[in-house]
């Protein structure tokens, strides 16, 4: 680019700080992000941007940190309508006595549509621009995400028993393959295979899930080693730890996303090493259900990619991924006994680039680099309780949560502007949520 060249762009964001994620550990000051259509054109010092670019629209964010949109790699979005319904219970009691009966009564396409929209509203307002969902009626969740304009990996559920969405494994797989065919190759909706867990999916359906994912080039997400009871019960019934059983069934590859992983021994690490699997860490849900502690520092030292998820709002109570990054960083230090484990910058990478890697979208998403998709968020650090600011990365992880979000763009399209959602009618949504609350509590 010569000194005389002036390039027109659609959007310019001037920020006090930019955390691009790549290069790692870097904070840029008084820089601008330039966006044309759905792509980032450049990150430049603001005086350099003045010389070479003219923008149709400019945002002056003098007290803000701009970074890539957050990627929430595990949740059950529509379960936001069950938020706070059955707290302070262990996992199997929570599932067997409360959640599964409630799902039997209330799950329907309408429940999924309204609950997913509620979850998306919360995620957008706290910085998430891409989320992974595993729940019933995934075709409805995909349509809602597409309508709002948020990226989503939509995993169809697979279980051995019937639910409101399917009669059994054959039915789930048939419907799931149709979901993949309907959305395969879409920029926003990424269909995936979602065998629920080793204790709900027998060997035959699990092998079929693996084969379908391989045939379609789709991701596969499974709850694994969530509790000590799960592991103990599996050993008693099969003689194998679940990790080893799934290894024998061919689950582990670069397409596999393993959620929770709180019970890990040396044999598990050996089975996982070199497979390319991705670990999805959900620390707040694990803590709330007393499921255990995932040794993420040790997992990362083994070379495994670790991304973050909130799990559903019924077992976490919020979908704030920056809050999850805070918990993940603090917990990693306590579990490893190392205060340097999982730094603020590493936690932010787990919430962005590591999620993009788990999706196989690291060439497009997860960092602010020229040529990548314009999925960006801005957090306002002007609050007196956030002063002084020595290190904005530290503030994002340790001093605050996602509700300081002011702006969000996905594919260059504004989703949140000055704290206001642009694509969701919040008043109408709240009326529907109130109606569901009355039905569920009656």
C-alpha positions as CSV (number, residue, x, y, z in Angstrom):
1,X,0.0,0.0,0.0
2,X,1.5,3.3,-1.1
3,X,1.3,6.5,1.0
4,X,-1.3,7.9,-1.5
5,X,-3.6,4.9,-1.5
6,X,-6.9,5.5,0.2
7,X,-9.1,2.4,0.6
8,X,-12.8,2.5,1.4
9,X,-14.2,0.1,4.1
10,X,-17.6,-0.4,5.6
11,X,-16.6,-0.2,9.3
12,X,-13.8,1.2,11.4
13,X,-13.6,0.5,15.2
14,X,-11.2,2.7,17.1
15,X,-10.4,1.1,20.5
16,X,-8.4,2.1,23.5
17,X,-7.2,-1.5,23.6
18,X,-7.4,-4.5,21.3
19,X,-6.7,-8.1,22.3
20,X,-6.3,-9.9,19.0
21,X,-5.5,-13.3,20.6
22,X,-3.0,-13.9,17.8
23,X,-0.2,-13.1,18.5
24,X,-0.6,-14.6,21.9
25,X,-0.3,-12.3,25.0
26,X,-0.5,-9.1,23.0
27,X,-2.5,-6.0,23.8
28,X,-2.6,-3.3,21.2
29,X,-3.3,0.3,22.3
30,X,-5.0,3.0,20.3
31,X,-5.5,0.8,17.2
32,X,-8.3,0.5,14.7
33,X,-10.0,-2.6,13.3
34,X,-11.0,-2.1,9.6
35,X,-13.8,-4.3,8.2
36,X,-15.1,-4.7,4.7
37,X,-18.2,-6.7,4.3
38,X,-17.9,-9.8,6.5
39,X,-14.1,-9.8,6.8
40,X,-11.4,-8.0,8.8
41,X,-9.2,-6.0,6.4
42,X,-6.5,-4.8,8.9
43,X,-5.5,-3.9,12.4
44,X,-3.5,-0.7,12.4
45,X,-2.4,2.1,14.8
46,X,-5.1,4.8,14.4
47,X,-2.8,7.3,12.7
48,X,-1.9,4.7,10.1
49,X,-5.6,4.0,9.6
50,X,-6.2,7.7,9.1
51,X,-3.7,7.8,6.3
52,X,-4.9,4.8,4.3
53,X,-8.6,4.1,5.0
54,X,-12.0,5.9,4.9
55,X,-14.9,4.2,6.5
56,X,-18.6,4.4,5.9
57,X,-19.2,3.9,9.6
58,X,-16.8,4.6,12.6
59,X,-17.2,3.7,16.2
60,X,-15.0,5.6,18.7
61,X,-14.6,3.3,21.7
62,X,-12.2,5.3,23.9
63,X,-12.7,3.3,27.1
64,X,-13.2,-0.1,25.6
65,X,-11.3,-3.3,24.9
66,X,-12.1,-5.0,21.6
67,X,-11.5,-8.7,21.0
68,X,-12.8,-11.7,19.0
69,X,-16.3,-12.8,19.8
70,X,-16.5,-15.5,22.4
71,X,-17.2,-19.1,21.4
72,X,-19.3,-21.1,23.9
73,X,-18.5,-24.7,23.0
74,X,-21.1,-26.5,25.1
75,X,-24.6,-25.9,26.2
76,X,-28.3,-26.9,26.0
77,X,-29.7,-23.5,25.0
78,X,-33.4,-24.1,25.5
79,X,-32.8,-25.3,29.0
80,X,-32.6,-21.6,29.9
81,X,-36.4,-22.0,30.5
82,X,-35.4,-24.4,33.4
83,X,-33.0,-21.9,35.0
84,X,-33.0,-22.3,38.8
85,X,-35.7,-25.0,38.7
86,X,-33.8,-27.7,40.5
87,X,-30.7,-26.3,42.3
88,X,-28.3,-27.8,44.9
89,X,-28.6,-31.4,43.7
90,X,-26.1,-34.0,42.5
91,X,-26.1,-34.8,38.8
92,X,-28.0,-38.1,38.7
93,X,-30.7,-36.8,41.2
94,X,-30.9,-33.6,39.2
95,X,-31.4,-35.5,35.9
96,X,-33.5,-38.5,37.0
97,X,-35.9,-36.7,39.5
98,X,-36.2,-33.3,38.0
99,X,-34.8,-32.5,34.5
100,X,-35.8,-35.6,32.6
101,X,-39.4,-35.6,34.0
102,X,-39.7,-31.8,33.2
103,X,-38.4,-32.5,29.7
104,X,-41.0,-35.2,29.3
105,X,-43.8,-32.8,30.2
106,X,-42.7,-29.6,28.4
107,X,-40.3,-30.2,25.5
108,X,-41.8,-29.2,22.2
109,X,-40.8,-27.2,19.1
110,X,-42.3,-24.1,20.8
111,X,-40.3,-24.7,24.0
112,X,-37.1,-25.1,22.0
113,X,-37.7,-21.9,19.9
114,X,-38.5,-19.7,22.9
115,X,-35.8,-21.2,25.2
116,X,-33.1,-21.0,22.5
117,X,-34.0,-17.4,21.7
118,X,-33.7,-16.6,25.4
119,X,-30.3,-18.2,25.6
120,X,-29.1,-16.4,22.5
121,X,-30.2,-13.1,23.9
122,X,-28.1,-13.7,27.1
123,X,-25.1,-15.0,25.2
124,X,-25.1,-12.0,22.8
125,X,-25.4,-9.6,25.7
126,X,-22.3,-11.1,27.4
127,X,-20.0,-11.4,24.4
128,X,-20.7,-14.8,22.8
129,X,-20.9,-14.7,19.0
130,X,-20.9,-18.5,18.4
131,X,-22.3,-21.3,20.5
132,X,-22.6,-25.1,20.5
133,X,-25.9,-26.6,21.3
134,X,-27.0,-30.2,22.1
135,X,-30.7,-30.6,22.7
136,X,-34.0,-31.8,21.3
137,X,-35.5,-30.5,18.1
138,X,-32.2,-29.3,16.8
139,X,-33.7,-28.3,13.5
140,X,-35.7,-25.6,15.4
141,X,-32.6,-24.4,17.3
142,X,-30.8,-24.1,14.0
143,X,-33.6,-22.0,12.5
144,X,-33.7,-19.7,15.5
145,X,-29.9,-19.2,15.4
146,X,-30.0,-18.5,11.7
147,X,-32.9,-16.1,12.1
148,X,-31.0,-14.1,14.7
149,X,-27.7,-14.3,12.8
150,X,-25.5,-16.0,15.4
151,X,-23.1,-18.8,14.6
152,X,-24.0,-22.2,16.1
153,X,-22.8,-25.7,16.1
154,X,-26.0,-27.7,16.4
155,X,-25.5,-31.2,17.7
156,X,-28.5,-33.6,17.2
157,X,-29.0,-35.8,20.3
158,X,-28.5,-39.5,20.3
159,X,-29.7,-41.8,23.1
160,X,-30.8,-45.4,23.5
161,X,-34.3,-44.5,24.7
162,X,-37.2,-42.5,23.3
163,X,-37.8,-38.8,23.9
164,X,-40.0,-36.1,22.6
165,X,-37.8,-35.8,19.5
166,X,-37.2,-39.5,18.6
167,X,-38.2,-43.1,19.2
168,X,-34.8,-44.5,19.5
169,X,-31.3,-44.6,18.0
170,X,-32.4,-45.4,14.4
171,X,-34.8,-42.5,14.5
172,X,-32.3,-40.1,16.0
173,X,-29.7,-41.0,13.4
174,X,-32.1,-40.7,10.5
175,X,-33.3,-37.2,11.6
176,X,-29.7,-36.2,12.5
177,X,-28.4,-37.1,9.1
178,X,-31.2,-35.0,7.5
179,X,-30.1,-32.1,9.8
180,X,-26.5,-32.4,8.5
181,X,-27.7,-32.6,4.9
182,X,-29.9,-29.5,5.4
183,X,-27.1,-27.3,6.8
184,X,-23.8,-28.8,5.7
185,X,-21.4,-26.1,4.4
186,X,-23.4,-23.3,5.9
187,X,-21.3,-20.4,7.2
188,X,-23.4,-19.9,10.3
189,X,-25.0,-23.2,11.2
190,X,-22.6,-26.1,11.7
191,X,-24.5,-29.4,12.2
192,X,-22.9,-32.0,14.3
193,X,-23.4,-35.5,15.9
194,X,-24.3,-35.5,19.6
195,X,-24.3,-38.9,21.3
196,X,-25.3,-37.9,24.8
197,X,-22.9,-39.9,27.0
198,X,-21.4,-43.4,27.3
199,X,-24.1,-44.3,29.9
200,X,-27.0,-43.4,27.6
201,X,-25.6,-44.7,24.3
202,X,-24.7,-48.3,23.7
203,X,-21.9,-49.6,21.5
204,X,-23.9,-50.1,18.3
205,X,-25.4,-46.5,18.1
206,X,-22.1,-45.0,19.2
207,X,-20.3,-46.7,16.3
208,X,-23.0,-45.5,13.9
209,X,-22.6,-42.0,15.3
210,X,-18.8,-42.2,14.6
211,X,-19.4,-43.5,11.1
212,X,-21.9,-40.8,10.3
213,X,-19.6,-38.0,11.6
214,X,-16.7,-39.5,9.4
215,X,-18.9,-39.9,6.4
216,X,-20.3,-36.3,6.6
217,X,-17.1,-34.7,7.9
218,X,-19.1,-33.5,10.9
219,X,-18.0,-32.8,14.5
220,X,-19.0,-35.2,17.2
221,X,-19.7,-34.0,20.8
222,X,-20.2,-36.3,23.8
223,X,-20.4,-35.8,27.6
224,X,-17.5,-37.9,29.0
225,X,-16.1,-38.6,32.5
226,X,-18.5,-36.0,34.0
227,X,-18.6,-37.7,37.4
228,X,-16.7,-40.3,39.5
229,X,-19.9,-42.3,39.6
230,X,-20.0,-42.5,35.8
231,X,-16.5,-43.9,35.7
232,X,-17.0,-46.3,38.6
233,X,-20.3,-47.6,37.2
234,X,-18.8,-48.2,33.8
235,X,-15.8,-50.1,35.2
236,X,-18.2,-52.3,37.3
237,X,-20.5,-53.0,34.2
238,X,-18.0,-53.2,31.4
239,X,-14.5,-53.5,33.0
240,X,-13.5,-50.4,31.1
241,X,-13.2,-46.8,31.9
242,X,-15.4,-44.8,29.5
243,X,-12.4,-43.2,27.8
244,X,-11.0,-46.6,26.9
245,X,-14.4,-47.9,25.8
246,X,-14.8,-44.9,23.5
247,X,-11.3,-45.3,22.2
248,X,-12.1,-48.9,21.2
249,X,-15.2,-47.7,19.5
250,X,-13.3,-45.2,17.3
251,X,-14.7,-42.0,18.8
252,X,-11.4,-40.2,19.2
253,X,-10.2,-38.1,16.3
254,X,-9.8,-34.5,15.4
255,X,-13.6,-34.3,15.0
256,X,-14.3,-35.3,18.6
257,X,-15.3,-32.8,21.3
258,X,-15.2,-34.3,24.8
259,X,-17.2,-32.4,27.4
260,X,-16.5,-32.2,31.1
261,X,-13.6,-34.7,31.6
262,X,-13.4,-34.2,35.4
263,X,-12.1,-37.7,36.2
264,X,-8.7,-38.2,34.5
265,X,-5.9,-40.7,35.3
266,X,-2.6,-41.5,33.6
267,X,-4.2,-44.2,31.5
268,X,-6.8,-41.8,30.2
269,X,-4.2,-39.2,29.2
270,X,-2.3,-41.9,27.4
271,X,-5.4,-42.9,25.5
272,X,-6.1,-39.3,24.5
273,X,-2.6,-38.1,23.6
274,X,-2.0,-37.7,20.0
275,X,-5.7,-38.3,18.9
276,X,-6.5,-34.7,18.1
277,X,-9.6,-34.7,20.4
278,X,-10.8,-31.4,21.9
279,X,-11.6,-31.0,25.6
280,X,-14.6,-28.8,26.4
281,X,-14.3,-27.5,30.0
282,X,-17.4,-26.4,31.9
283,X,-16.1,-25.5,35.3
284,X,-19.1,-23.8,36.8
285,X,-21.5,-26.5,36.0
286,X,-19.0,-29.1,37.3
287,X,-18.7,-27.1,40.5
288,X,-22.5,-26.6,41.0
289,X,-23.2,-30.3,40.5
290,X,-20.2,-31.4,42.5
291,X,-19.0,-33.4,39.5
292,X,-15.3,-32.8,40.0
293,X,-12.4,-30.8,38.7
294,X,-11.0,-31.1,35.2
295,X,-7.2,-30.9,35.3
296,X,-7.0,-28.6,32.4
297,X,-3.4,-27.4,32.9
298,X,-2.3,-31.0,32.8
299,X,-4.5,-31.7,29.7
300,X,-3.0,-28.7,27.9
301,X,0.5,-29.8,28.9
302,X,-0.3,-33.0,27.1
303,X,-0.9,-31.0,23.9
304,X,-4.7,-31.2,24.0
305,X,-6.8,-28.3,22.8
306,X,-9.1,-27.1,25.7
307,X,-12.0,-24.8,25.0
308,X,-14.7,-23.5,27.3
309,X,-18.5,-24.1,27.6
310,X,-21.1,-22.9,30.0
311,X,-23.3,-26.0,29.9
312,X,-27.0,-25.2,30.1
313,X,-28.5,-22.5,32.4
314,X,-30.3,-25.2,34.4
315,X,-27.0,-26.5,35.7
316,X,-25.0,-23.2,35.6
317,X,-27.6,-20.5,35.9
318,X,-25.9,-18.2,33.5
319,X,-24.4,-18.3,30.1
320,X,-21.7,-15.7,30.6
321,X,-18.5,-17.1,29.0
322,X,-16.2,-14.5,30.5
323,X,-17.5,-15.6,33.9
324,X,-16.6,-19.2,32.9
325,X,-13.1,-18.0,31.9
326,X,-12.7,-16.5,35.3
327,X,-13.7,-19.7,37.0
328,X,-11.6,-21.8,34.7
329,X,-8.4,-19.7,35.4
330,X,-9.0,-19.6,39.2
331,X,-9.8,-23.3,39.4
332,X,-6.8,-24.3,37.3
333,X,-4.5,-22.6,39.7
334,X,-6.0,-24.4,42.7
335,X,-6.1,-27.8,41.1
336,X,-2.5,-27.6,39.8
337,X,-1.1,-25.8,42.8
338,X,0.5,-23.3,40.4
339,X,-0.6,-19.7,40.5
340,X,0.8,-19.2,37.0
341,X,-1.4,-22.0,35.5
342,X,-3.9,-20.7,32.9
343,X,-3.0,-17.0,32.7
344,X,-5.6,-14.3,31.8
345,X,-4.5,-14.4,28.2
346,X,-4.7,-18.2,28.1
347,X,-8.2,-18.1,29.5
348,X,-9.2,-15.6,26.8
349,X,-7.7,-17.9,24.1
350,X,-9.7,-20.8,25.6
351,X,-12.8,-18.7,25.1
352,X,-12.0,-17.8,21.5
353,X,-9.3,-19.4,19.4
354,X,-9.5,-22.8,21.2
355,X,-13.2,-22.9,20.5
356,X,-12.6,-22.1,16.8
357,X,-10.1,-25.0,16.7
358,X,-12.6,-27.4,18.2
359,X,-15.0,-26.4,15.5
360,X,-12.4,-26.7,12.7
361,X,-12.9,-23.0,12.0
362,X,-9.6,-21.5,13.2
363,X,-8.9,-20.2,9.7
364,X,-12.0,-18.0,10.0
365,X,-12.8,-17.4,13.7
366,X,-11.2,-17.0,17.1
367,X,-8.7,-14.1,16.6
368,X,-8.6,-10.7,15.1
369,X,-6.5,-11.0,12.0
370,X,-6.7,-9.7,8.4
371,X,-8.8,-12.1,6.3
372,X,-10.8,-13.6,9.2
373,X,-14.5,-13.1,9.8
374,X,-15.6,-9.9,11.4
375,X,-16.9,-11.4,14.7
376,X,-15.9,-8.8,17.2
377,X,-17.0,-7.7,20.7
378,X,-16.3,-4.6,22.8
379,X,-16.3,-4.3,26.6
380,X,-16.5,-1.0,28.3
381,X,-13.9,-0.6,31.1
382,X,-14.9,2.9,32.2
383,X,-16.8,1.8,35.3
384,X,-15.1,3.2,38.4
385,X,-15.0,-0.2,40.0
386,X,-12.7,-1.3,37.1
387,X,-10.2,1.5,37.7
388,X,-7.3,1.7,37.3
389,X,-6.6,-0.4,34.2
390,X,-3.1,-1.7,34.1
391,X,-3.9,-4.8,32.1
392,X,-7.2,-5.1,30.2
393,X,-6.8,-8.9,29.8
394,X,-6.5,-9.2,33.5
395,X,-9.7,-7.1,33.9
396,X,-11.6,-9.2,31.5
397,X,-10.8,-12.4,33.3
398,X,-10.5,-11.5,36.9
399,X,-12.3,-8.2,37.6
400,X,-15.6,-8.3,35.7
401,X,-18.1,-10.3,33.8
402,X,-19.6,-10.1,30.3
403,X,-22.4,-7.7,31.2
404,X,-20.0,-4.8,30.5
405,X,-20.4,-5.7,26.8
406,X,-21.3,-2.6,24.8
407,X,-21.0,-3.7,21.1
408,X,-21.0,-6.9,19.1
409,X,-20.7,-7.7,15.4
410,X,-21.1,-11.1,13.7
411,X,-19.9,-11.2,10.1
412,X,-19.7,-7.4,10.3
413,X,-23.4,-7.1,11.2
414,X,-24.2,-5.3,14.5
415,X,-25.8,-7.6,17.0
416,X,-25.4,-5.4,20.1
417,X,-25.1,-1.6,19.9
418,X,-24.5,0.5,23.1
419,X,-25.8,-2.5,25.1
420,X,-29.0,-3.0,23.1
421,X,-29.8,-6.1,21.1
422,X,-30.5,-5.3,17.5
423,X,-32.0,-8.5,16.2
424,X,-34.2,-9.8,19.2
425,X,-37.5,-8.2,20.4
426,X,-36.7,-8.5,24.1
427,X,-40.2,-7.3,25.3
428,X,-41.9,-10.0,23.2
429,X,-39.5,-12.6,24.3
430,X,-40.0,-11.8,28.0
431,X,-43.8,-12.2,27.6
432,X,-43.2,-15.7,26.2
433,X,-40.7,-16.6,29.0
434,X,-43.2,-15.5,31.6
435,X,-45.9,-17.7,30.1
436,X,-43.5,-20.7,30.2
437,X,-42.6,-19.9,33.8
438,X,-46.2,-20.0,34.8
439,X,-46.8,-23.3,33.0
440,X,-43.7,-25.0,34.4
441,X,-44.4,-23.9,38.0
442,X,-48.1,-24.7,38.0
